[in-house]
């Protein structure tokens, strides 16, 4: 039938072929047929619509009971070649006609996987806006796309996190109300927030969704996207805004509000279209956090931001809106925070504004001057700032009214509005160095498991506990032009944001979703368990490639060592070894000594990795092929942070499966490489490496199990911390006790060591 379809030229001819074969599809290659339909030039929508209407291939119909999985697999193969979001919409449309909700959900889940791959591809190619077709005045197309994503997204974002970001795009790319039916955005906003709020386990990724929504709102404000911002922001409750900003306080300040002009642009965007209660609360909370950071971090950087916002935003944009009846309480609260706070720093700008402010208040007070609610909102404001400013041009009647309400309601000058003292502030970087490296063991937070991502979480926590790497990542400056030119720099920024969250979030757990979406395949788009040793290699190698040359060098010193191959031919008269060019390596592979199954020693396993191996080889010098040749790897330089993989999984030829060796390898909490390679002349401090983290594999085979990270801060060696996804536990026993506590199935798999000198170890020049 594929050939017949290929030969048919017109749409009608192809429709007739589908009609004639709709009852005889059992032996047809449905995957190839639907691929042909998806690729049928401009009329593919119409052809697909007809195929789905007649349910060609019974992809939506389960004829035999208990064959649901088989039917879903057929559907999966049929839809996986869809190349257009409108095709996805058509599938959604017909899936919704399935009566059984559980089957409908299963179909939508498979479609979600396919859609996620499609969206990821569009993003990488930079064609997502064109594919959405939201930049054209086509309400029908817009409605179908929005219906598609609003149907797919609320189900379970565990399988399609990319769709959540897709939901935010219409609010971002449509900056004018006449480009889209506003009711569509209203509907999409409701679906978006219903996904964020969720209930119980309905949304596995609620933490990620709220953070994605919050960062989306900030981005829209920065870009001046007033319509989309207004629709989204006003639907979020005051309680949620406060909780979100509190939860991600450090993340927000260090990523979005660490620059005066950027902060100003965001604040202006929040109030440009309409000054809502939510926007005022947002600005008030961020302003308070800026002040707290200025005090806590003794940061001139954040105090300068507050001063800039005061002059360029508070005294210009907001002071003139004091007459607003709606949300005036929040607005006055924000004004008092800045005006009283700045009273000891710079009085001139406000003195010029207060007369205008007073005249406006008096003008709008004519009919309301004796209404208590009006007085309580506006006169209290004047009473509080009068404490700091003399010479306000208030007439006697107005002052008498203030005195009456002072006596009647016992108005007290609020203590929460303090004068700011920024006179002794230092630069931000000097403090953050200490805060990055010196952590209280009780302050560590976990990582959300994104369905079988314990392998990734354990590696990320191990890397975070690598102090030199943590400092390197957090202090990357993405305002640096060299970093801005890096392709896929978002992977670096995502890693930095995650480390900032782990550093400054004091409770709960963080979501590594943003970083996960930037990883190479299969890590970015699968929910299957992966091997930690392969992942750490891929992760660090990819990270190194993203960095400019001047930043590659410090990262190489942390994790990458150098070795070279050595060939010794005993047929050659001089028997001098031949050395190959040095190569970069990442981690040492350790294998068990099969001759001593129950008596494994870490030192012996390291020596074994570099022992000579007899091979058959044609010597470059004597030109003879002989088996009297020995090959080995000679270590040239070990990195300052060395990790080693204990290879426990081997192939069992009898069962044709991978089996796990549960043989215990006693811990070496300190390794002295002088004793391993007989390098007694080397300085002792350079040769000693301390164990600070290790990852265990919990389970009896390679097909299942769980990864957990154990780590300690080397300045607090007796406090081991367990990082088990979202669960963080401080252990109450020392290193030797820890070794004894691990059960047989808790096998250390990856070991992380730190050189006491903090520098690479040179073994052979």
MARZATOR-871279 format. One record per residue (C-alpha): y, x negated, z. Coordinates in steps of 0.05 Angstrom, whole numbers, padded with zeros to 5 digits, always signed. Each point is the difference from the previous one (the first is absolute). Example, Ala and Ser with C-alpha at 12.3 -4.5 7.8 and 13.67 -1.06 7.14 Angstrom:
BEGIN
-00090-00246+00156 +00069-00027-00013 
end
This chain:
BEGIN
+00000+00000+00000 +00047-00059+00012 -00003-00017-00074 +00016+00073-00019 +00060+00000+00047 +00024-00066-00028 -00004+00027-00071 +00038+00064+00017 +00073-00010-00014 +00037+00062+00023 +00005+00031+00069 -00032+00065-00025 -00060-00038-00029 -00012-00035+00066 +00006+00065+00039 -00052+00032-00045 -00048-00058+00012 +00008+00009+00075 -00012+00075-00006 -00062-00009-00042 -00031-00049+00050 +00022+00030+00066 -00070+00028+00015 -00037-00062-00021 +00029-00059+00038 -00059-00023+00042 -00014-00062-00041 +00071-00015-00021 +00039-00062+00022 +00053+00040+00038 +00036-00063+00022 +00011-00022-00073 +00020+00071-00021 +00053+00008+00053 +00026-00070-00014 +00009+00023-00072 +00036+00062+00024 +00047-00040+00045 +00018-00047-00057 +00013+00053-00053 +00072-00019-00017 +00054+00052+00014 -00046+00060+00005 -00044-00027+00055 +00030+00049+00051 -00019+00059-00043 -00069-00026-00015 -00014-00016+00073 +00027+00068+00021 -00050+00034-00045 -00059-00044+00022 +00014+00016+00072 +00011+00074-00015 -00070+00006-00029 -00026-00048+00053 -00029-00046-00053 -00059-00038+00029 -00001+00045+00062 +00041-00053+00037 +00027+00054+00047 -00062+00043+00005 -00059-00014+00046 -00059+00038-00031 -00054-00025+00047 +00006+00001+00075 +00003-00066+00037 +00023-00038-00063 +00073-00004+00022 +00001-00076+00003 -00030-00005-00070 +00052+00048-00028 +00057-00037+00034 -00025-00066-00029 +00000+00032-00070 +00071+00023+00012 +00020-00069+00024 -00025-00033-00064 +00035+00053-00042 +00069-00008+00031 +00002-00075+00011 +00028-00013-00070 +00060+00046+00011 +00062-00038-00019 +00055+00052+00012 +00025+00032+00064 +00002+00066-00037 -00075-00006-00011 -00007-00007+00076 +00040+00063+00009 -00046+00038-00047 -00061-00023+00040 +00034+00022+00064 +00015+00068-00030 -00073+00014-00016 -00028-00031+00063 +00040+00050+00040 -00041+00056-00033 -00063-00025+00035 -00017+00051+00054 -00034-00047+00050 +00053-00038+00039 -00046-00058+00018 -00018-00012-00073 +00072+00008-00021 +00020-00053+00050 -00054-00047-00025 +00025+00007-00072 +00072-00011+00021 -00021-00062+00039 -00032-00031-00062 +00062+00019-00040 +00042-00033+00054 -00036-00066-00010 +00012+00003-00075 +00073+00019+00009 +00011-00057+00048 -00026-00050-00050 +00043+00031-00054 +00063-00002+00043 -00013-00072+00021 -00005-00020-00074 +00065+00037-00017 +00035-00035+00057 -00024-00068-00021 +00023+00013-00072 +00067+00027+00024 -00011+00067-00035 -00008+00048+00058 +00066+00036-00011 -00015+00011-00074 -00069+00025+00017 +00027+00050+00049 +00051+00025-00051 +00047+00018+00056 +00061-00030-00035 +00001+00054-00053 +00024+00071+00006 -00070+00030-00009 -00011+00047+00058 -00070+00021-00024 -00025-00072-00001 +00034-00015+00066 -00032+00061+00032 -00070-00019-00024 +00006-00072+00025 +00027+00022+00068 -00054+00052+00006 -00052-00053-00015 +00023-00050+00052 +00014+00054+00053 -00072+00025-00009 -00034-00068+00002 +00040-00031+00057 -00010+00046+00060 -00075-00006+00002 -00018-00068+00026 +00043-00061-00016 -00057-00045+00021 -00020+00000-00072 +00067+00003-00037 +00056-00035+00038 +00034-00016-00065 +00013+00074-00010 +00043+00003+00062 +00048-00050-00031 -00004+00041-00063 +00025+00061+00038 +00063-00037+00019 +00018-00020-00071 +00031+00067-00022 +00049-00005+00058 +00018-00071-00021 +00008+00004-00076 +00037+00067-00004 +00069-00013+00028 +00034+00061-00032 -00015+00071+00018 +00001+00024-00072 -00059-00045-00020 -00051+00041+00038 -00013+00067+00030 +00020-00012+00073 -00053+00050+00023 -00052-00049-00026 +00026-00055+00043 +00004+00048+00059 -00074+00016-00010 -00019-00072-00008 +00038-00019+00063 -00038+00054+00039 -00067-00027-00024 +00022-00071+00015 +00019+00016+00071 -00062+00042+00011 -00040-00061-00019 +00040-00043+00050 -00007+00049+00057 -00074+00013-00014 -00047+00027+00052 -00056-00037+00034 -00040-00041-00049 +00028+00037-00061 +00041-00061-00016 -00031-00068+00014 +00064-00036-00020 +00054+00037+00039 +00030-00065+00026 +00007-00027-00070 +00027+00065-00027 +00057+00006+00050 +00019-00073-00011 -00002+00009-00076 +00044+00062+00007 +00049-00035+00047 +00007-00061-00045 +00007+00046-00060 +00059+00036+00033 +00034-00066+00016 -00010-00023-00072 +00029+00065-00027 +00061-00007+00045 +00011-00072-00024 -00005+00021-00073 +00047+00059+00010 -00053+00051-00017 +00036+00057+00035 -00039+00061-00025 -00070-00026+00015 +00023-00029+00066 +00032+00065+00022 -00062+00041-00017 -00047-00046+00037 +00042-00018+00061 +00021+00070+00020 -00073+00022+00003 -00019-00052+00053 +00010+00022+00072 +00046-00037+00047 -00059-00016+00045 -00038-00034-00057 +00060-00041-00022 +00008-00026+00071 -00074-00015+00008 -00005-00034-00068 +00059-00045+00010 -00023-00018+00070 -00070-00017-00024 +00024-00044-00057 +00064-00025+00032 -00011-00074-00012 -00029+00012-00069 +00062+00039-00020 +00051-00049+00027 -00033-00063-00026 -00013+00028-00069 +00056+00049-00016 +00057-00009+00050 +00007-00075+00006 +00059-00004-00049 +00069+00030+00008 +00010+00024-00071 -00070+00028-00007 +00007+00038+00066 +00067+00028-00023 -00029+00023-00066 -00058+00035+00035 +00046+00035+00050 +00046+00022-00057 -00060+00027-00039 -00024+00039+00061 +00066+00037+00004 +00024+00002-00072 -00028+00067-00023 +00005+00035+00067 +00008-00021+00073 -00062+00032+00030 -00024-00001+00071 -00058-00044-00021 +00045-00051-00035 +00046-00006+00061 -00059-00009+00047 -00030-00052-00047 +00065-00040+00000 +00009+00007+00075 -00070-00025+00016 +00004-00059-00048 +00068-00018+00028 -00027+00001+00071 -00058-00045-00022 +00048-00048-00033 +00037-00006+00066 -00065-00009+00039 -00022-00055-00047 +00067-00033+00004 -00007-00003+00075 -00075-00013+00005 -00002-00054-00054 +00070-00025+00015 +00011+00007-00074 +00067-00010-00033 -00032+00027-00063 -00007+00070+00029 +00065+00001+00038 +00036-00016-00065 -00035+00059-00034 +00026+00047+00054 +00071-00026-00008 -00004+00008-00075 -00028+00071+00004 +00055+00019+00050 +00056-00021-00047 -00029+00020-00067 -00037+00064+00018 +00015+00029+00068 +00076-00003-00005 +00001+00021-00072 -00057+00047-00019 -00018+00032+00066 +00064+00004+00041 +00030+00045-00052 -00058+00049+00007 +00011+00014+00074 +00022+00071-00017 -00070+00018-00023 -00026+00060+00040 -00073-00014-00016 -00032-00059+00034 +00066-00019+00035 -00036-00018+00065 -00042-00054-00034 +00060-00024-00041 +00044-00007+00061 -00056-00036+00036 -00004-00050-00057 +00076-00010-00001 +00003-00012+00074 -00056-00051-00005 +00040-00042-00049 +00071+00012+00023 -00012-00013+00074 -00046-00058-00017 +00051-00033-00044 +00058+00012+00049 -00003-00071+00027 -00006-00033-00068 +00048+00030-00049 +00048+00056+00019 +00048-00001-00059 -00042+00038-00051 -00012+00057+00048 +00072+00006+00024 +00021+00013-00071 -00052+00055-00006 +00006+00036+00067 +00066+00036-00016 -00030+00028-00063 -00063+00019+00039 +00041+00036+00053 +00042+00038-00050 -00063+00025-00035 -00031+00022+00065 +00063+00037+00020 +00005+00033-00069 -00069+00030+00003 +00006+00019+00073 +00052+00054-00010 -00049+00058+00004 -00052-00034+00042 +00039-00040+00050 -00025+00041+00060 -00072+00005-00022 -00042-00043+00045 -00049-00022-00054 +00057-00028-00041 +00030-00036+00059 -00066-00028+00023 -00014-00031-00068 +00068-00028-00018 +00042-00007+00062 -00054-00038+00036 +00004-00049-00056 +00075-00011+00010 -00008-00004+00075 -00052-00056-00007 +00039-00042-00049 +00065+00011+00039 -00030-00045+00053 +00006-00058-00048 +00063+00017-00039 +00070+00011+00026 +00058+00029-00038 -00036+00055-00038 +00052+00048-00027 -00026+00063+00033 +00049+00055+00018 +00002+00029+00070 -00035+00065-00017 -00060-00037-00027 -00004-00047+00059 +00005+00059+00049 -00059+00034-00033 -00040-00063+00007 +00018-00004+00074 -00021+00073+00011 -00068-00011-00029 -00007-00066+00037 +00009+00037+00066 -00042+00060-00020 -00060-00037-00027 +00008-00066+00037 +00000-00040-00063 -00024-00071+00015 +00015-00059-00044 -00068-00015-00030 -00033-00064+00024 -00043-00005-00062 +00058-00022-00043 +00011-00072+00022 +00047-00051-00028 -00038-00051-00042 +00001-00073+00018 -00018-00043-00059 +00039-00062+00019 -00059-00046+00016 -00049+00020-00054 -00042-00052-00035 -00031+00000-00068 -00062+00044-00010 -00050-00053-00023 +00000-00041+00064 -00025+00059+00040 -00049+00028-00050 -00038-00066-00002 -00020+00009+00072 -00014+00074-00008 -00047-00012-00058 -00042-00052+00035 +00001+00020+00074 -00034+00067+00008 -00025+00037+00061 -00074+00014-00009 +00012+00072+00020 +00049+00011-00058 -00048-00010-00058 -00012+00062-00043 -00057+00019-00046 -00008+00017-00073 -00021+00066-00029 -00069+00002-00032 +00010+00026-00070 -00073+00018-00009 -00046-00062+00003 +00059-00048+00004 -00021-00036+00064 -00013-00062-00043 +00074-00001-00020 +00026+00018+00069 -00040-00055+00034 +00027-00052-00049 +00072+00025+00006 -00003-00003+00076 -00030-00071-00003 +00055-00022-00047 +00052+00033+00044 -00027-00038+00060 +00010-00064-00040 +00068-00017+00028 +00022-00047-00055 -00018+00051-00054 +00032+00057+00039 +00065-00039+00004 -00004-00019-00073 -00008+00072-00024 +00052+00032+00046 +00053-00051-00018 -00007+00007-00075 +00068+00019-00028 -00006+00051-00055 +00074-00005-00014 -00016-00070-00026 +00007+00001-00076 -00064-00040-00008 -00040+00055+00036 +00033+00055-00040 -00026-00030-00064 -00073+00001+00023 -00044+00050-00037 -00032+00050+00048 +00044-00025+00057 -00013+00066+00034 -00066-00029+00025 +00040-00052+00039 +00051+00051+00025 -00056+00048+00020 -00034-00055+00040 +00065-00018+00033 +00014+00072+00019 -00069+00007+00030 +00008-00063+00041 +00068+00025+00024 -00031+00065+00022 -00056-00038+00037 +00054-00042+00033 +00049+00052+00023 -00040+00064+00007 -00020+00004+00073 -00053+00055-00002 -00046+00039-00045 -00022-00032-00065 +00027-00017-00069 -00023+00021-00069 -00015-00055-00051 +00003+00050-00058 +00059-00030-00036 -00032-00069+00000 -00068+00028-00020 +00030+00031-00063 +00025-00068-00022 -00067-00037+00006 -00044-00019-00058 -00059+00043-00019 -00046+00022+00030 +00040-00003+00065 +00058+00043-00024 -00038+00060-00025 -00067+00006+00034 -00025+00026+00066 -00062-00044-00001 -00014-00053+00053 +00014-00072-00024 -00018-00069+00024 +00052-00033+00046 -00012-00070-00026 +00012+00021-00073 +00061+00041+00020 +00035-00056+00039 -00010-00048-00059 +00028+00050-00050 +00057+00021+00045 +00026-00071+00015 -00011-00025-00071 +00039+00059-00029 +00054-00009+00051 +00008-00073-00018 +00007+00017-00074 +00057+00048+00015 +00043-00052+00035 +00048-00047-00034 -00019-00074+00003 +00044-00017+00060 -00034+00054+00041 -00071-00016-00024 +00002-00068+00034 +00008+00026+00072 -00053+00053-00011 -00048-00051-00028 +00010-00043+00062 -00020+00058+00044 -00065+00022-00034 -00019-00045-00059 -00036-00067+00005 -00020-00052-00052 -00068-00031-00017 -00031-00036-00058 -00069-00007-00029 -00036-00067+00010 -00057-00024-00045 -00044-00059+00020 -00050-00027-00050 -00053-00046+00028 -00020-00025-00070 +00068-00033-00008 +00001-00074+00021 +00061+00006+00045 -00015+00071+00024 +00073+00015+00008 +00017+00073+00009 +00037+00038-00054 +00054+00047+00024 +00024+00062-00037 +00073+00023+00005 +00017+00034+00065 -00004+00076+00003 +00031+00052+00045 -00047+00040+00044 +00006+00059+00047 -00048+00003+00059 -00066-00035+00013 -00066+00034-00015 -00052-00009+00055 -00074+00011-00011 -00058+00003+00048 -00048-00057+00010 -00065+00033-00020 -00042-00054+00033 +00029+00017+00069 +00006+00075-00001 +00012+00010+00074 +00042-00062+00013 +00063+00004-00042 +00060-00044+00015 +00069+00009-00031 +00011-00076-00006 -00066-00007-00038 +00019+00058-00046 +00066-00033-00017 -00034-00067-00014 -00051+00037-00043 +00056+00028-00044 +00020-00072-00017 -00067-00036-00001 -00027-00034-00062 -00043+00040-00049 -00050-00034-00046 +00007+00025-00072 -00022-00018-00071 +00059-00027-00038 +00021-00043-00059 +00043-00054+00030 +00068-00014-00032 -00007-00075+00013 -00072-00018-00016 -00010+00057-00049 -00069+00013+00028 -00028+00068+00020 -00032-00007+00068 -00015+00039+00064 +00024-00059+00042 +00070+00030+00003 +00033+00028+00062 +00058+00049-00002 +00045+00019+00058 +00068+00027+00016 +00048-00047+00034 +00053+00031+00044 +00070-00027-00013 +00043+00047+00041 -00013+00058+00047 +00054+00054+00006 +00035+00013+00066 -00036+00067+00004 -00073-00005-00019 -00047+00059-00008 -00075-00006-00008 -00050+00052-00026 -00068+00004+00033 -00043+00025-00058 -00048+00050+00032 -00020+00041-00061 -00057-00025-00043 -00041+00031-00055 -00070+00022+00019 -00044-00007-00061 -00056+00042+00030 +00045+00061+00012 +00051-00017-00055 +00056+00013+00050 +00051-00039+00039 -00022-00013+00072 +00042-00023+00058 -00019-00060+00043 +00013+00017+00073 -00011-00071+00025 +00051-00017+00054 +00048-00057-00013 +00031-00022+00066 +00076-00001-00002 +00039-00065-00003 +00067+00020+00029 +00025-00069-00018 -00021-00045-00057 +00013-00075-00002 -00008-00024-00072 -00005-00073+00023 -00069+00017+00027 -00022+00036-00063 +00020-00052-00052 +00001-00062+00045 +00075-00011-00007 +00013-00030+00068 +00063-00037-00023 +00037+00065-00013 +00050+00027+00050 -00035+00048+00047 +00054+00054-00003 -00004+00003-00076 -00075+00009+00001 -00008+00055+00051 -00002+00072-00023 +00000+00060+00048 -00033+00066-00015 +00052+00056+00004 -00033+00056-00039 -00067+00022-00028 -00027+00060-00036 -00068+00029+00017 -00045+00043-00043 -00031+00055+00041 -00065+00024-00032 -00069-00021-00021 +00008-00004-00076 +00051-00013-00053 +00001+00071-00027 +00034+00029+00061 +00035-00021+00063 +00069-00011+00028 +00049-00059+00006 +00039-00014+00063 +00051-00056+00014 +00002-00038+00066 +00062-00043+00010 +00042-00035+00052 +00068-00034+00004 -00011-00074+00012 +00055-00002+00052 -00040+00054+00037 -00071-00026-00013 -00036+00042+00053 +00022+00068-00029 -00042+00022-00058 +00021+00063-00037 -00047+00045-00040 +00030+00029-00064 -00045+00058-00021 +00042+00038-00051 +00046+00044+00042 -00032-00020+00067 +00028-00061+00036 -00034-00027+00062 +00018-00058+00046 -00064-00033+00025 -00005-00021+00072 -00047-00059-00009 +00011-00071-00025 -00026-00033-00062 -00068-00020+00027 -00012+00070+00027 +00021+00029-00067 -00054-00040-00035 -00053+00028+00047 +00026+00072-00005 -00012+00007-00075 -00065+00037-00014 -00049-00022-00054 +00030+00044-00054 +00071-00024+00014 -00005-00062-00042 +00062-00044-00011 +00011-00004-00074 +00068-00031-00010 +00030-00053+00047 +00074-00018+00002 +00021-00068+00029 +00070-00028+00012 +00015-00075+00000 +00031-00020+00067 +00052-00042-00037 +00020+00059-00044 -00007-00045-00060 -00054-00013-00053 -00052-00052+00016 -00005-00059-00049 -00072-00026-00001 -00004-00042-00063 +00057-00027-00043 
end
